[in-house]
Amino acid sequence: MLTEGTELVGEFAGSGYRQPPHLVHRFDGQVIQLPDVLYKTARSLERHQAEATRSGDGRQLLDRVAQELTRTTGRTFAADHVAFVLDNKLAPLGITTRSDGTLADFAKTQHSFLGLRHRTAVVSENGAWIIAGIFSWLFQPLLVLLAVSTFLATEIYLFATQDAGLAMIAVMSDPGGTLTMIGLALASAAFHEIGHASACRYGKVRPGAMGCGLYLVWPAFYTDVTNSYRLDRVGRLRTDLGGVYFNSLFILGLIALHLHSPSPVLLAAILLVNLEMFQQLVPTLRFDGYYIISDLVGIPDLFKYIGPILRRTLLRRPPEERLQALKRWPQAVVTIWVLTVVPAIGTQLGIIVFRLPQMATTAWAASMTLVSRATTSTTPVLSTAAACVQILFLVLPLLGALLMLWNLGNSAVQFLRRRFGRHAPRTEGHRHGTLSLLLWGAVGAAAALGLAYLLWILIRPVVSKDHAAPTRAIRSQPTVTPEAPSAAVWRPTDSALPAGPTGVGHGRVML
């Protein structure tokens, strides 16, 4: 029997696989890819299970499914073959019960390091459907063409005639302006999610709940658009681009206000939302740009091809079965993506590691400056609120960097455990424990040394000042003006996707 609430969706449209997989929407919202034979088994089971439920004869159900599979596949199936498929293939995925009618323990969603964690729905699925219906008309093709053309023209005019950087500096020195700019950026981020949901409804599929969560350590909005897998390639790309399209509409509104009543706050907010749009289109992590490439080539999870492509390209090994399952042009695109993204991520991580002490000292100095300004300001309430927000945005990147390094260390430990303990006998389990202890000890020692170095960097100016000679002039520390918060603070994007044929994927989340 199919598990209650599980729906067979059909063939994955616009697939990049030589043999397109079929999709199953499991009762808990997960999307699973199945090869042809397994999907036909589930489909036949769905057709005959109502009659089998009335008769109460489970063996008769297996016989009928076997007969239909023999007829549709050209291969010989018996009831025992169907029972084997149920017990060993479909039931462990949570799609069906076992052949005896019991529910198996099935694979559930695994939280990815790059996934959205601790998410909470703010708008229910019904609420998201209603909100999406209000704005879905904005995806009429002629209206999209008009809006995008107007957006590009007004952006060119605005940045050619206005100094947005100077406006940003002026706003960052004004507590009220800073809070207003941040509020506008948050409103744009929320409108971005409405764009994803509205694109789903325009394609006549139902968007899921909308809410907020944590991406690494950054707060993020999200919209569950798992049902976009029911759409063809164009529909999925419309859903991917719906967020930045609504950002452009939001900017058009800000530009109209600025032209009516020029304000550096509006100009700074326009610049910040533009940075947010640019960050969303970066294809390195699970932002909108990643899903654009994924849906363009018809391959749901690009990250799982990093290992096979590197082994084929760098180690000159024969293509693995996973790569051979892809069509030629999607395989070429994914190869280019891997060979571009892996060095980019490695470079970013290297910069983070080497600049972490400088980031810490800059954040500390800027925080002290903000606190000092807030305590001496004529508007202490606004100044304190603005200072707290800016300090938060200074601290979050540091926490995010430390969390990434910790997860990388954890991944390295797990890899070494698998690499060196793969062929060890079970009786040598205590050696695995010793190896793990040594590996974690090395990671802990490195972390302790790094923390000690950071603390020394932070307290070194104080120590130098306390021990300076009385006749030596002490040069005052330069004032550090905090930079505008990165767009990544606002919109880190995640979506979780199917893990491949017979694999369980996450609910797709656009942020």
N, C-alpha and C positions, 0 to 999 in steps of 0.2 A: 504493500500500500504506500502511496505517496504520503508524506507527513502533512498534517493539516496546515493549510496556509501556504504550502509550496506551490509555485506556479511555473509551468514550462513556457518560456518566453519564445523560443525559436532560434533560428540561425542568426549568428552575430553578423549584422549587415556591415559591408565595407571592411571585411576582415583582411588582415595582412598575412594570414596563414594560407598555405596551399590547400589544406582541407579545413574550411571554415568550421569553427566549433559552434556548438549550440549553447544557449544560455538558460539557466534555471534560476529563478528568484526564490530563494529559500524563505521560510516563514519568518526568520529573524532579520530579514532585510539584506542578507548576503547574496551576492551574485556568483554563480559557479559556472565554469565552462566545462562542457562535456563533449567527448568525441561522438561521432555519429551513432555507433552501436549502442552506447550507454544511453544516449538520448532517446533512441527508438525504443529501448527497453522501458524507460520511464514513461514515454508517451503511450505505449501499448498497455502498460500497467494502469495508467490513468483511464483509458477507455474501458477497461474490463473490470475495474475494481468495484464499481457500484453494484454490478450484478453479482460479483463474488461476495460482497457484503450481505446482500439479501439472502443468498444461498448458504452462506457460512462455510463454503468449501474452498479453503485456500489452495489445495492441490489443483483444483480445477482452474483456478486463476493462473497458476504457473503453467499449466498445459496450454491454455489459450494464448498466453504471452509467447510461449515457445513456438507455437504454430504460426503466429503472426510474424515473429522475427525470422523464421525460416522462409516465409513467403516474401518478405520485404528486403531481406539482405542477401538471399541466395545461398546462405550457409545453413547447415543443419543445427537446430537447437532442440534440446530436450528440457523437460521441467527442471532437472537437476542443474543444467547449465544456467537457467534463469535464477535458480536459488543461489548458485554460486555468485552470480553478478550482484544480486541484491545484498548478500551477506558480506561480500568482500570489496565491492566497488561503490554502490549507491548508498547503502545504509551508513557506512563510515563517514559519508559526506553530509548526512542528515537529510537527504532527499527522500528516502524511503525507509520503511521499517525493514527488519530482517525478514527472511522467508517464513519464520514462525510467528510474525506479527509483533515482535518486541522492538523497542526503540534502542538503537545502538548509541554509544558515546561517539559523537561526531566532532570533527575538527571545527573549532570556533575561531573567531577573528583573533589574530595575533597583533598586538600593538607594535607597530613599526616605530623605529627610532625617528623616522621622518613623518610620522603620523600625528594626527591631532589627538591630544589626550585630555582627559577630564572635561569632556564637552558636556554642555547642558543645553537642552532645547528651550528656547524662549518663545518661539512661535510654533504651534502645533502644525501637523501636516494639513489639517483643514484650514487653519489660518494662513499658511503659506499658499495654499491653493487660491484663497480669496484675494490675497495681496497680489499674487502673480496675475490674476485675472484683471486687476485694475490697470496693470502696466503692459500686458502682453501685446496690445495693439501697437506698441512702439517698435515692434519687429517687422512691420510691413516693409517690404523691400524698398519701395520708393522713399518711404520716410527714413529708413536707415541710411540710404544714399544721401538724402538731403541733410540729415543731422551730421553725418560724418564729414561731408564736404564743408558745412558751416563751421564745424569744430576746427578742422584743419586751417581754414582761412582766418578765423578769429584768433587762433593760437599764434599763427605767424604774425599777424598784425600786432597782437598784444606784446609778444616778447621782442618784437622789433622796435617798439616804441616805448616800452616800460622796462625799468631795471628791477627785475624780480628779486635778484640777490640783495640789493640794497633794501628793498622792502622787507625781506626776511630778517636782515640784521636789525632793522628798526623795530619789528614786531617782537623779536626775541628779547629786547630790552624793556618791553612793556608788558607787565604781568597780565593785564586785561586782554591785550592783543594776543598774547601767547595762548591763553585759555580759549579765546574765541577761535583762533586758528586750529587748535587741537580739536575743538568741538566740531568744526566744519569737516576736518579730516575724518573724524569718526563717523559723522553723518554720511560722508561719501563712501566709507567702507561698508556701512550698512546698506546703502543704496546699491552698492556693487553686488551684494548677495541677492537683493531683489532682482537684479538683472539676470543672474543665473536661474532663479526660480521662474521668472517670467518667460525666459527662453524655453524652459522645459514645457510650460503650459502652452506656449505658442506651437510647439511640436506635438501637442495633444497627448502628453504624458504627464503624470502627476508628480510634482516635486515633493520631497520629504520635508521634515522639520527644519527650522532655522534656529540658530542659537549661537553660542560662543563657547570657547574652550581655550586650551593652551597648546601652542605650537612651539616645541622646545620649552622656552620660558616666556614667550611673548603671547599676550592675549590676542585672540583672533576670532572673527565672526566666521560662520560657516553655513552652507546650505546643502542638504542631502539631495543630490541629483543622481542617485543610483539608477533611477528609472530611465535616465538618458541613454542607457545601453540598449533600450528598446528602439531607439531612433537609428536612422541611417547615418552615414558619415557627415553629411551636411547638417543634420539636426544636432549631432553631438558637437560639431564645431561651433554651431550657433550658441549652444549652451556654454561652451568654453569661453567664447568671446562676449557673452552677454554681460559679464561683470565689468570689463573695461569699457564696453559700449555705454553702460549706464554711468560709469565714471565720466565719460566724455559729455553726457547729457548734464551731469551735475556741474561740470566745469562751465558749460554753456550758460547755465543759470548764474554762476558766480561772475562770469564775464559780463553778462547783462547788468547785474547789480553794480559791478565796478565801473562800467561805462556810464551808468546813471549817476552814481555817486562814488567817485574814485576813492579808494581806501587801501593803504598798504597791507592791512589785515587780509582783505580779499585777494590781493595780488600774491601775498605769501601763501595763502591757502590754495590758490590755483597752482602755484609751483609745487607745493607739497603733494597735491593730488596727482599731478603729472609724474612726480617721482614714484608715487604709489602704482600708477599704471605701468610705468617702465619696469618696476620690480616684479609686477605680476606676469609680465611677458618674458622674464628670464627663464630659460628652460632647464636650469641646473637642478633645482629641487622641485618639490611637488607644488609649484605655482601654476597659474593658468597656462603659461607658455609650455610647461611640461605636458599638460593634457592636450594642448593644441597639436603638438607633435605626435603624441600617442594616438589621438583619434584620427589624425591625418593618415598615418600609416596603418591604422587598424590593429594595433598591438596594445593591449591594456596595461601591461606592466613592463616598462622599458628597463628598469633597474636589474631585473633578473637575467638580462642578456649581457651585463657588464663582464662577468667571468668568462662565458663562452667566447665572446668577441676578443677579449684580451688574450686568452689562450690561443686562439687561432691567429691573431695578428702578431703578437709579440713572441710567442713560443713556437709558431709555425705548426701547430697541431692541426689535424684534419677537423673540418667543421663538425660540431656535435649535432646530435639529433635535434636538439632544440632549435639550432640555427637552420638546419636543413628544412624544418617544418615551415619556415617563412618564405614568402614569395621573394623574388629577386630584388625589386625596388624597395620594399620595406626593409629588407635586410641591409641594403646599402645605406638607407637613411639612418637606421638604428646604429650601424657601425660608425657613421660620421658623428652621430650624437654621443656615442660612448667615447670615441677618441677625442672629442672636444670637451665633454663634461668632466671626464676623469682628471685630466690635467688641470682644468679650471678649479675643481673642488680641491685637488691636492695643493694648488697654489694658494687658494684661500685659506686652507688649514695651516699651511706653512707661515703665511703672513700673520694669522691669528696667534700662532705659537710664539713667533719672534717679537710681535708687537704687544703681546699681552701685558708686560710690565709697563710699557708706555701708555697703553690704554688705561691701566689702573691708576697711574699717577695723574694722567690728564683728567680722568673722572673724579679723582679725589680733589684736585685743585679746583676744578670747576664747581664741584659740590660745595666746597668751602666758600667760594666766591658767591654762589647763589644764596647760601645761608646768611652770609654777611649782608648781602643786599636786602634780603627779606627782613632782617632784624632792624635795619636802619631806614627802611622805606616809609614813606608817608601813608602808604596804603598797605598796612601789614597783612590784612586778610588775603587780598588778591596776590600780594607778593609771595606769601607763604604757600598758597595753593599752587601758584605757577612754579615756584622753586621745587616743591615736592614732585610735581609732574615731570619737570625737567631732570631732576635727580633720578627718578625712576627710569627714565629713558637712557640715562647714562649708565645705570647699574645693570639693566636687563641685558645689554650686549655682553657684558662681562660674565654674567651668570650663564648666558647661552653658550659662550665660548668654553667655559669650564665644563658645562654639561656635555657638550660635544666631545671634548677631550676625554672625559670620563667614559662616555659610551664607546669611543674608539678604543680605549684601553680595555674595556670589558669585552669588546668584539675580538680584540687581539688575543686575549686570554682564552676565550672560547675556541678560537681558531687553532691555537697551539694545542689545546687539550684534545681537539678532534684529530689534529695532524699527528701528534706523537702518541696518542692513546688509542688509535684506531685498531691496531692489531694486537693490543695487549690482552692477555687472558683475563677472564673474570676474577680469578684468584688474586690478581695483582691490583685489586681496587684500591688498596692503601697507597700504592705508588701514584695512582691518579690523584689521590688526596694530597700527597706530598708535592706533586707537580703543581697542582692548583695553588697550594699554599705558597710555593716559591714564586709563581707568576704573580699572584696578588701581592705578595710582599714587595716584588720589584715595582709594580704599579704604585703601591702605597708609598714606597720610598721616593719614587720620582715625584709623586704629588706633594709629599712633605717638603722636598727640596724646593719645588716650585713655589709652594705657599710661603716658605721661609724667605725665599728671594723676593717675593712680592711685598712681604711685610718690611723687609729691609729697605726696599725701594721707597715705601711709603714713609717710613720713620727717619730715613737718612737725612732729609732736610732739617728735621727737628734736632737730631743729634749734632749735625754740623753747626747749627746755630747755637746750641747750648755750650759747645766746647770751643767756640771761636775765641781768638785772642782779643782782649779789650781794645787794642789799638787798631784792629783790623776792621775795615768797613764791611758790613754785610749787605750785599746787594739784595734788594727786595725782590720777592718772587713776582714775575709778570702776571698780570691779570689774564685769566683764561676765560674767554667768552664761549659758552657752550654752543656747539653747532646745532643746526636744526636736526630734529630727530629723523633718523633714517626711515624711508618708506617701509623698510622691512619690519619696523616696529608695528606698523598698522596692519599689514596684510600678508603674513606668511601663509602660503596656501598649501593645503593638503587635500588629497583625495585618496581614498584607498580603493584598490582595484582588484579584479579577479587575478588569481595567481597562475592561470594557465589551464590547459585541458585537465579535467578531473581535479582541479585545484579550487580551494576556497579563497574568495577575495573579500575585501572589506567593503562596507558601504561607501559609495563614491561621494566624497565631500568636496565641494568647491568653496575656497576661502577667499 
